[in-house]
Amino acid sequence: MPSSRLVFRLGLISALALGGLIVSSRGKVAHAQTASPQRGAGVAHRDEKDPRWVWGTVTVDTPQDEVWSRFQQVQSWPAMLSDIARLQVQGHRDNHWDVKLETKTLGHGMLGYDVDATSDRVIRLRTDTLGVHALAVTRILPGPTAKQTNVSYALFLELKGAPSLLISDKSLHEKQDHMVSVSLVDIRRTFGGAPEAR
């Protein structure tokens, strides 16, 4: 049987592989409270009402349709999001993808995720395994002008059972903050935008 440390490692990896969600899952998770997008923003913020959420928003110099089209090309995410070491699309039907991916931050193997694209231009990624519940979403929103887009990105993470006993909140929060911040920087780099806020 695997040790509890190994089970935790696999579970934590599953949760943190990709960040960002501003939607509830089957009504069980509260919505993250996001502020109005600001040009040049990109710093990760922890939700005051629900610290399981970290979020941020960037304004990019690319029209909304173009940004949305690029995010729907799930197979190309590694070229856009630098924390993804490997990604394999296992299945694709309509607006749903079954994927396996590996991140650089945690140095883990390939793990399974469900990805969904909705008509309101939201990409949702989720996993719930080995005591780790992670929800990730990217919202593609109208920008200040027709040639700009606000991209809102957040990560929900909750540990249960053995994993919650094996990692401190401080360490977990640091990893979560890092993944959201890196993703926001990558989105700005990919689509163009103001420098990171200081």
C-alpha positions in Angstrom: 0.0 0.0 0.0 1.3 3.6 -0.7 2.3 5.6 2.3 0.2 8.5 3.5 2.9 10.9 2.3 2.7 9.5 -1.2 -1.1 9.6 -1.2 -0.9 13.2 -0.1 1.7 14.1 -2.8 -0.5 12.7 -5.5 -3.6 14.4 -4.2 -1.9 17.8 -3.8 -0.5 17.5 -7.3 -4.0 16.9 -8.7 -5.3 20.0 -7.1 -2.7 22.5 -8.2 -2.0 21.4 -11.7 -3.8 24.4 -13.3 -5.4 27.4 -11.6 -8.5 29.4 -11.9 -12.2 29.2 -11.2 -14.9 31.6 -10.5 -17.8 29.3 -10.8 -19.5 27.0 -8.3 -19.4 23.2 -8.8 -22.9 21.7 -8.4 -23.8 24.5 -6.0 -21.3 23.4 -3.3 -18.6 26.1 -3.7 -19.1 29.8 -3.2 -18.2 32.3 -6.0 -14.9 34.1 -5.7 -15.4 37.8 -5.2 -13.4 39.6 -7.9 -12.8 43.3 -8.1 -13.2 45.3 -11.2 -10.4 44.6 -13.8 -7.6 47.1 -13.9 -5.2 47.6 -16.7 -1.8 46.2 -15.6 -3.3 44.2 -12.8 -1.9 40.7 -12.4 -1.3 40.2 -8.7 -2.9 37.2 -7.0 -5.5 38.1 -4.4 -6.9 35.8 -1.7 -10.6 36.1 -1.2 -11.4 37.7 2.2 -14.7 35.8 2.6 -13.5 32.4 1.4 -9.7 32.0 1.7 -9.9 28.8 -0.4 -10.0 31.1 -3.4 -7.2 33.0 -5.1 -7.9 35.2 -8.1 -6.6 37.9 -10.4 -7.4 39.8 -13.5 -5.4 41.2 -16.4 -6.3 43.4 -19.4 -4.7 42.3 -22.6 -4.4 44.0 -26.0 -6.2 41.4 -28.0 -9.9 41.3 -29.1 -12.2 39.1 -27.0 -13.1 36.7 -29.8 -9.4 36.0 -30.5 -8.6 35.4 -26.9 -11.5 33.0 -26.5 -10.6 31.1 -29.6 -7.1 30.6 -28.3 -8.2 29.3 -24.9 -10.5 26.8 -26.6 -7.4 25.2 -28.3 -6.8 23.1 -25.2 -4.0 21.1 -26.8 -2.0 24.4 -27.2 -2.1 25.4 -23.5 1.5 24.4 -22.8 2.7 27.0 -25.3 0.6 29.6 -23.5 0.9 28.6 -19.8 4.5 28.0 -18.7 3.7 26.0 -15.6 2.3 23.1 -17.7 5.2 20.7 -18.5 3.1 18.2 -20.5 -0.6 18.0 -21.6 -2.4 15.2 -23.4 -6.0 15.4 -24.7 -7.5 12.0 -24.0 -10.9 12.8 -25.4 -12.9 15.7 -26.9 -16.6 16.0 -27.6 -18.3 19.3 -28.3 -17.2 21.7 -25.5 -15.7 19.0 -23.2 -12.2 17.7 -23.0 -10.7 14.9 -20.9 -7.0 15.7 -20.4 -4.0 14.6 -18.5 -1.4 17.2 -17.5 1.8 17.7 -15.5 3.0 20.9 -13.9 6.5 22.3 -13.4 5.7 23.8 -10.0 5.2 20.5 -8.3 7.1 18.1 -10.5 4.5 15.4 -10.6 3.3 12.9 -13.2 0.4 13.1 -15.5 -3.0 13.4 -13.8 -6.6 13.6 -15.1 -8.8 16.6 -15.4 -12.2 17.5 -16.9 -12.2 20.7 -19.0 -15.4 22.5 -20.1 -16.0 25.6 -22.3 -19.3 27.3 -21.8 -21.3 29.7 -24.0 -20.6 32.6 -21.6 -16.9 32.3 -22.5 -15.7 30.5 -19.4 -13.1 27.7 -19.4 -13.5 25.4 -16.4 -11.0 22.8 -15.2 -11.7 20.5 -12.3 -10.5 17.5 -10.3 -11.6 15.9 -7.1 -9.4 13.1 -6.0 -7.3 11.7 -3.1 -8.6 14.3 -0.6 -8.0 17.3 -2.9 -10.8 19.4 -4.5 -9.5 21.9 -7.1 -11.6 24.1 -9.4 -10.1 26.3 -12.1 -11.7 28.7 -14.5 -10.6 31.4 -16.9 -13.3 34.0 -17.8 -12.9 35.9 -21.0 -14.6 39.3 -20.6 -15.1 42.4 -22.6 -12.2 44.9 -22.2 -12.1 48.7 -22.0 -12.1 48.9 -25.8 -13.1 46.6 -28.7 -9.4 45.6 -29.2 -8.9 44.6 -25.5 -10.0 41.8 -23.3 -10.2 41.4 -19.5 -9.1 37.9 -18.5 -10.2 36.8 -15.0 -8.4 33.8 -13.5 -8.9 32.1 -10.1 -8.1 29.0 -8.2 -10.2 27.2 -5.6 -8.4 24.6 -3.5 -9.6 22.5 -0.5 -7.8 19.6 1.2 -9.7 16.9 3.1 -8.6 13.9 5.2 -5.0 12.9 5.3 -3.7 15.7 2.9 -5.1 18.4 5.2 -2.9 17.0 8.0 0.3 16.9 6.0 0.7 20.4 4.8 0.4 23.8 6.5 -2.0 26.4 5.3 0.9 28.8 4.8 2.7 26.4 2.4 -0.5 25.6 0.6 -1.4 29.2 0.2 2.1 30.0 -1.1 1.8 27.4 -3.9 -1.7 28.6 -4.8 -0.6 32.2 -4.9 2.4 31.4 -7.1 0.3 29.4 -9.6 -2.3 32.1 -10.1 0.4 34.9 -10.4 2.4 32.9 -13.0 -0.7 32.2 -15.0 -1.6 35.9 -15.1 1.9 36.8 -16.3 1.7 34.1 -19.0 -1.7 35.4 -20.2 -0.3 39.0 -20.4 2.8 37.7 -22.3 0.7 35.7 -24.7 -1.8 38.3 -25.7 0.0 41.6 -24.9 -0.7 44.1 -22.1 0.6 46.5 -19.6 3.5 45.6 -17.3 2.8 43.9 -14.1 1.4 46.1 -11.4 4.0 47.0 -8.7 
